[in-house]
Amino acid sequence: MNLIPSFPALLGLSTSYFGGIGSFHKRKSGRKRRIRFYMDGCFDLVHYGHANALRQAKALGDELVVGVVNDEVIVEHKGPPVLNMEERI
């Protein structure tokens, strides 16, 4: 699994520049491999920036897997979250 193409989405860059990345991932049989991207975040009070990053990440592959950071990690790095993990999910 190659995660390098997901970095533009995580950085909030436009997908138009990176749109051709998926064409480089072909199997030896000539069939195109499905590309899966992973993106995580705390998503505490989801806003337009979150939605835009998710949209761009999805546009770069065939499947988007989204992880939600747990409360303990958020408290350690940012302070207490507004919503608990169940509400963020």
MODELLER restraints for C-alpha pairs under 7 A, 6 or more apart:
rsr = mdl.restraints
at = mdl.atoms
rsr.add(forms.Gaussian(group=physical.xy_distance, feature=features.Distance(at['CA:3:A'], at['CA:37:A']), mean=6.69, stdev=0.5))
rsr.add(forms.Gaussian(group=physical.xy_distance, feature=features.Distance(at['CA:5:A'], at['CA:21:A']), mean=6.90, stdev=0.5))
rsr.add(forms.Gaussian(group=physical.xy_distance, feature=features.Distance(at['CA:6:A'], at['CA:37:A']), mean=6.03, stdev=0.5))
rsr.add(forms.Gaussian(group=physical.xy_distance, feature=features.Distance(at['CA:6:A'], at['CA:57:A']), mean=6.34, stdev=0.5))
rsr.add(forms.Gaussian(group=physical.xy_distance, feature=features.Distance(at['CA:9:A'], at['CA:53:A']), mean=5.85, stdev=0.5))
rsr.add(forms.Gaussian(group=physical.xy_distance, feature=features.Distance(at['CA:9:A'], at['CA:56:A']), mean=5.47, stdev=0.5))
rsr.add(forms.Gaussian(group=physical.xy_distance, feature=features.Distance(at['CA:9:A'], at['CA:57:A']), mean=4.77, stdev=0.5))
rsr.add(forms.Gaussian(group=physical.xy_distance, feature=features.Distance(at['CA:10:A'], at['CA:53:A']), mean=6.45, stdev=0.5))
rsr.add(forms.Gaussian(group=physical.xy_distance, feature=features.Distance(at['CA:12:A'], at['CA:53:A']), mean=5.72, stdev=0.5))
rsr.add(forms.Gaussian(group=physical.xy_distance, feature=features.Distance(at['CA:15:A'], at['CA:56:A']), mean=5.95, stdev=0.5))
rsr.add(forms.Gaussian(group=physical.xy_distance, feature=features.Distance(at['CA:15:A'], at['CA:59:A']), mean=6.94, stdev=0.5))
rsr.add(forms.Gaussian(group=physical.xy_distance, feature=features.Distance(at['CA:15:A'], at['CA:60:A']), mean=6.82, stdev=0.5))
rsr.add(forms.Gaussian(group=physical.xy_distance, feature=features.Distance(at['CA:19:A'], at['CA:60:A']), mean=6.46, stdev=0.5))
rsr.add(forms.Gaussian(group=physical.xy_distance, feature=features.Distance(at['CA:22:A'], at['CA:61:A']), mean=6.77, stdev=0.5))
rsr.add(forms.Gaussian(group=physical.xy_distance, feature=features.Distance(at['CA:25:A'], at['CA:32:A']), mean=6.46, stdev=0.5))
rsr.add(forms.Gaussian(group=physical.xy_distance, feature=features.Distance(at['CA:25:A'], at['CA:33:A']), mean=5.99, stdev=0.5))
rsr.add(forms.Gaussian(group=physical.xy_distance, feature=features.Distance(at['CA:26:A'], at['CA:32:A']), mean=4.54, stdev=0.5))
rsr.add(forms.Gaussian(group=physical.xy_distance, feature=features.Distance(at['CA:26:A'], at['CA:33:A']), mean=5.43, stdev=0.5))
rsr.add(forms.Gaussian(group=physical.xy_distance, feature=features.Distance(at['CA:27:A'], at['CA:33:A']), mean=6.12, stdev=0.5))
rsr.add(forms.Gaussian(group=physical.xy_distance, feature=features.Distance(at['CA:34:A'], at['CA:62:A']), mean=5.89, stdev=0.5))
rsr.add(forms.Gaussian(group=physical.xy_distance, feature=features.Distance(at['CA:35:A'], at['CA:61:A']), mean=4.96, stdev=0.5))
rsr.add(forms.Gaussian(group=physical.xy_distance, feature=features.Distance(at['CA:35:A'], at['CA:62:A']), mean=5.24, stdev=0.5))
rsr.add(forms.Gaussian(group=physical.xy_distance, feature=features.Distance(at['CA:35:A'], at['CA:63:A']), mean=6.45, stdev=0.5))
rsr.add(forms.Gaussian(group=physical.xy_distance, feature=features.Distance(at['CA:36:A'], at['CA:61:A']), mean=5.90, stdev=0.5))
rsr.add(forms.Gaussian(group=physical.xy_distance, feature=features.Distance(at['CA:36:A'], at['CA:62:A']), mean=6.02, stdev=0.5))
rsr.add(forms.Gaussian(group=physical.xy_distance, feature=features.Distance(at['CA:36:A'], at['CA:63:A']), mean=4.72, stdev=0.5))
rsr.add(forms.Gaussian(group=physical.xy_distance, feature=features.Distance(at['CA:36:A'], at['CA:64:A']), mean=5.83, stdev=0.5))
rsr.add(forms.Gaussian(group=physical.xy_distance, feature=features.Distance(at['CA:37:A'], at['CA:61:A']), mean=6.42, stdev=0.5))
rsr.add(forms.Gaussian(group=physical.xy_distance, feature=features.Distance(at['CA:37:A'], at['CA:63:A']), mean=6.32, stdev=0.5))
rsr.add(forms.Gaussian(group=physical.xy_distance, feature=features.Distance(at['CA:37:A'], at['CA:64:A']), mean=4.95, stdev=0.5))
rsr.add(forms.Gaussian(group=physical.xy_distance, feature=features.Distance(at['CA:37:A'], at['CA:65:A']), mean=6.03, stdev=0.5))
rsr.add(forms.Gaussian(group=physical.xy_distance, feature=features.Distance(at['CA:38:A'], at['CA:64:A']), mean=6.00, stdev=0.5))
rsr.add(forms.Gaussian(group=physical.xy_distance, feature=features.Distance(at['CA:38:A'], at['CA:65:A']), mean=4.76, stdev=0.5))
rsr.add(forms.Gaussian(group=physical.xy_distance, feature=features.Distance(at['CA:38:A'], at['CA:66:A']), mean=5.83, stdev=0.5))
rsr.add(forms.Gaussian(group=physical.xy_distance, feature=features.Distance(at['CA:39:A'], at['CA:65:A']), mean=6.40, stdev=0.5))
rsr.add(forms.Gaussian(group=physical.xy_distance, feature=features.Distance(at['CA:39:A'], at['CA:66:A']), mean=5.00, stdev=0.5))
rsr.add(forms.Gaussian(group=physical.xy_distance, feature=features.Distance(at['CA:39:A'], at['CA:67:A']), mean=6.16, stdev=0.5))
rsr.add(forms.Gaussian(group=physical.xy_distance, feature=features.Distance(at['CA:40:A'], at['CA:66:A']), mean=5.41, stdev=0.5))
rsr.add(forms.Gaussian(group=physical.xy_distance, feature=features.Distance(at['CA:40:A'], at['CA:67:A']), mean=4.24, stdev=0.5))
rsr.add(forms.Gaussian(group=physical.xy_distance, feature=features.Distance(at['CA:40:A'], at['CA:68:A']), mean=5.63, stdev=0.5))
rsr.add(forms.Gaussian(group=physical.xy_distance, feature=features.Distance(at['CA:40:A'], at['CA:69:A']), mean=6.80, stdev=0.5))
rsr.add(forms.Gaussian(group=physical.xy_distance, feature=features.Distance(at['CA:41:A'], at['CA:67:A']), mean=6.54, stdev=0.5))
rsr.add(forms.Gaussian(group=physical.xy_distance, feature=features.Distance(at['CA:41:A'], at['CA:68:A']), mean=5.43, stdev=0.5))
rsr.add(forms.Gaussian(group=physical.xy_distance, feature=features.Distance(at['CA:41:A'], at['CA:69:A']), mean=5.63, stdev=0.5))
rsr.add(forms.Gaussian(group=physical.xy_distance, feature=features.Distance(at['CA:42:A'], at['CA:68:A']), mean=5.46, stdev=0.5))
rsr.add(forms.Gaussian(group=physical.xy_distance, feature=features.Distance(at['CA:42:A'], at['CA:69:A']), mean=4.85, stdev=0.5))
rsr.add(forms.Gaussian(group=physical.xy_distance, feature=features.Distance(at['CA:42:A'], at['CA:74:A']), mean=6.96, stdev=0.5))
rsr.add(forms.Gaussian(group=physical.xy_distance, feature=features.Distance(at['CA:43:A'], at['CA:88:A']), mean=6.33, stdev=0.5))
rsr.add(forms.Gaussian(group=physical.xy_distance, feature=features.Distance(at['CA:44:A'], at['CA:81:A']), mean=6.43, stdev=0.5))
rsr.add(forms.Gaussian(group=physical.xy_distance, feature=features.Distance(at['CA:44:A'], at['CA:82:A']), mean=6.38, stdev=0.5))
rsr.add(forms.Gaussian(group=physical.xy_distance, feature=features.Distance(at['CA:44:A'], at['CA:83:A']), mean=6.08, stdev=0.5))
rsr.add(forms.Gaussian(group=physical.xy_distance, feature=features.Distance(at['CA:44:A'], at['CA:88:A']), mean=6.20, stdev=0.5))
rsr.add(forms.Gaussian(group=physical.xy_distance, feature=features.Distance(at['CA:57:A'], at['CA:64:A']), mean=6.97, stdev=0.5))
rsr.add(forms.Gaussian(group=physical.xy_distance, feature=features.Distance(at['CA:58:A'], at['CA:64:A']), mean=5.34, stdev=0.5))
rsr.add(forms.Gaussian(group=physical.xy_distance, feature=features.Distance(at['CA:68:A'], at['CA:89:A']), mean=6.68, stdev=0.5))
rsr.add(forms.Gaussian(group=physical.xy_distance, feature=features.Distance(at['CA:70:A'], at['CA:85:A']), mean=6.12, stdev=0.5))
rsr.add(forms.Gaussian(group=physical.xy_distance, feature=features.Distance(at['CA:71:A'], at['CA:81:A']), mean=6.91, stdev=0.5))
rsr.add(forms.Gaussian(group=physical.xy_distance, feature=features.Distance(at['CA:71:A'], at['CA:84:A']), mean=6.78, stdev=0.5))
rsr.add(forms.Gaussian(group=physical.xy_distance, feature=features.Distance(at['CA:71:A'], at['CA:85:A']), mean=6.13, stdev=0.5))
rsr.add(forms.Gaussian(group=physical.xy_distance, feature=features.Distance(at['CA:74:A'], at['CA:80:A']), mean=6.66, stdev=0.5))
rsr.add(forms.Gaussian(group=physical.xy_distance, feature=features.Distance(at['CA:74:A'], at['CA:81:A']), mean=6.65, stdev=0.5))
rsr.add(forms.Gaussian(group=physical.xy_distance, feature=features.Distance(at['CA:75:A'], at['CA:81:A']), mean=6.88, stdev=0.5))
